[in-house]
Amino acid sequence: MEGVVFRDVWKSFGEHYALRGVSFHVDRGEVVGLLGPNVSGKSTLFGMTIGVLAPDSGEVLVGGVDPSKDPISARKMVGYMPEEPVLFESLKVEEFLEFVLSVYGVNVNGEQVLKVLGMLGIEGEAGKLVGELSHGNKRRVLLAALMLRDPPVLVLDEVFAGLDPAGARLVKAWIREK
């Protein structure tokens, strides 16, 4: 599978340019971090990678697919974790994971779910409502969904926010393993 490609990408919101001629290529297996101040275009770039924003000009490809033209195919290849977790708070953790994975056609059993939750240190939360979890544990639930789904491309916004040092080490190890 090809990686992620941005070629001379421009994006504006009214008079403000979020991206001006951005070009880069991320190969399969490569890990890249984006650093920049607030309002520097990082979230815009992420939005284009997952197909929720289209460039004004230029080209974005994820695995050879243009997310703005074929967002469904692109989203199947990308696992996205936003900075702020968006979860169905009235579902139990296990139910939430089963639901999200079913959307992507991934079948998992309870044993697999508990194994991944255990790796993340939250196996005791499996039967709790998502809305009862701390911010950090909600992020771990999203990470569990990504780990179980195992997409070829990961887009992780503020991946370590809300995680304790043990959780951060675990996530680093998982990313290296991918």
C-alpha positions as a printed Julia matrix, in Angstrom:
178×3 Matrix{Float64}:
   0.0     0.0    0.0
   1.19    3.49  -0.8
   1.57    5.94   2.04
   0.21    9.45   2.44
   1.01   12.08  -0.2
   0.33   15.83  -0.19
   1.3    17.7   -3.37
   1.15   21.5   -3.39
  -1.96   21.56  -1.18
  -3.7    24.86  -0.49
  -6.68   25.39   1.8
  -8.29   28.62   2.94
 -11.17   29.51   5.2
 -12.39   32.87   3.98
  -9.37   35.2    3.89
  -7.23   32.95   6.13
  -4.97   30.33   4.56
  -4.62   27.24   6.74
  -2.3    25.51   4.24
  -0.12   27.15   1.59
   1.56   24.85  -0.9
   2.1    21.95   1.51
   3.94   18.97   0.01
   5.22   15.82   1.7
   5.22   12.04   1.38
   4.97    9.52   4.22
   6.01    6.0    3.24
   4.41    2.86   4.6
   5.88    2.03   8.01
   7.2     5.54   8.52
   6.28    7.46  11.68
   5.98   11.24  11.35
   5.1    13.83  13.96
   3.63   17.23  13.19
   4.57   20.08  15.48
   3.29   23.6   15.25
   1.54   26.36  17.15
  -2.22   26.61  17.44
  -3.96   27.59  14.19
  -1.01   26.45  12.05
  -3.02   24.0    9.91
  -2.37   20.67  11.63
  -6.06   19.84  12.12
  -6.82   20.97   8.57
  -4.16   18.59   7.3
  -5.66   15.76   9.39
  -9.13   16.59   8.07
  -7.89   16.26   4.5
  -6.22   12.94   5.29
  -9.49   11.45   6.53
 -11.64   13.04   3.83
 -13.72   15.51   5.83
 -12.05   18.5    4.14
 -11.08   18.94   0.5
  -8.13   21.04  -0.66
  -8.78   24.22  -2.61
  -6.01   23.05  -4.92
  -3.31   20.41  -4.98
  -3.56   16.69  -4.41
  -3.98   14.47  -1.34
  -3.63   10.7   -1.63
  -3.96    8.05   1.07
  -2.96    4.62  -0.16
  -3.35    5.93  -3.7
  -6.92    7.13  -3.01
  -8.05   10.77  -3.02
 -10.03   11.15   0.24
 -12.03   14.1   -1.11
 -13.24   12.02  -4.08
 -13.6     8.62  -2.38
 -13.88    9.26   1.37
 -15.34    5.83   2.15
 -12.34    3.97   0.69
  -9.9     6.39   2.32
 -11.54    6.07   5.74
 -11.26    2.29   5.58
  -7.48    2.72   5.36
  -7.15    5.4    8.04
  -7.55    5.12  11.78
  -8.15    8.59  13.22
  -8.01    9.58  16.85
  -9.08   13.2   17.38
  -7.69   15.33  20.18
 -11.08   15.29  21.92
 -12.62   11.81  22.11
 -16.07   11.57  20.51
 -17.8     8.52  21.91
 -21.31    7.21  22.46
 -21.42    7.87  26.18
 -24.56    5.79  26.84
 -22.88    2.57  25.66
 -20.71    0.32  27.77
 -17.07    0.19  26.69
 -17.43   -3.32  25.23
 -20.61   -2.31  23.37
 -18.95    0.81  21.98
 -15.98   -1.18  20.68
 -18.2    -3.84  19.12
 -20.32   -1.15  17.45
 -17.38    0.84  16.04
 -15.65   -2.28  14.77
 -18.86   -3.57  13.16
 -19.04   -0.34  11.13
 -15.7    -1.34   9.58
 -16.68   -4.99   9.18
 -14.27   -6.16  11.87
 -15.52   -9.03  14.01
 -13.97   -9.4   17.43
 -14.87  -11.53  20.39
 -14.98  -10.53  24.04
 -11.65  -12.21  24.72
  -9.89  -10.08  22.08
 -11.51   -6.92  23.45
 -10.46   -7.72  27.02
  -6.9    -8.52  25.89
  -6.49   -5.11  24.23
  -8.19   -3.3   27.1
  -5.77   -5.11  29.42
  -2.79   -3.99  27.35
  -4.05   -0.43  27.83
  -4.62   -0.96  31.56
  -8.39   -0.49  31.42
  -9.76   -4.05  31.37
 -11.72   -3.19  34.53
 -13.64   -0.53  32.58
 -15.14   -2.93  30.0
 -18.57   -3.05  31.65
 -18.76    0.66  32.5
 -20.61    3.29  30.53
 -18.26    5.31  28.33
 -19.7     8.51  29.83
 -18.4     7.49  33.27
 -14.78    7.27  32.15
 -12.04    9.84  32.7
 -10.75   11.78  29.7
  -7.61    9.64  29.59
  -9.57    6.39  29.69
 -11.88    7.61  26.9
  -8.76    8.14  24.79
  -7.61    4.63  25.7
 -10.97    3.26  24.5
 -10.41    5.0   21.14
  -6.91    3.54  21.03
  -8.38    0.1   21.76
 -10.72    0.5   18.78
  -7.77    1.42  16.56
  -5.66   -1.46  17.85
  -8.47   -3.96  17.23
  -9.22   -2.53  13.79
  -5.53   -2.28  12.82
  -5.79    0.13   9.85
  -2.7     0.64   7.66
  -2.58    4.43   8.26
  -2.89    6.08  11.66
  -3.65    9.76  12.21
  -3.32   10.48  15.92
  -4.04   14.04  17.04
  -2.37   14.83  20.38
  -1.86   11.09  20.88
  -0.39   11.4   24.38
  -2.89   13.95  25.77
  -4.64   12.59  28.83
  -2.41    9.52  29.09
  -0.24    8.8   32.09
   3.42    7.84  31.53
   2.6     4.1   31.46
  -0.11    4.66  28.85
   2.21    6.84  26.77
   4.93    4.14  26.82
   2.4     1.54  25.73
   1.18    3.69  22.84
   4.77    4.4   21.72
   5.51    0.67  21.7
   2.36   -0.06  19.69
   3.18    2.63  17.12
   6.74    1.29  16.74
   5.34   -2.22  16.29
   3.08   -1.07  13.43
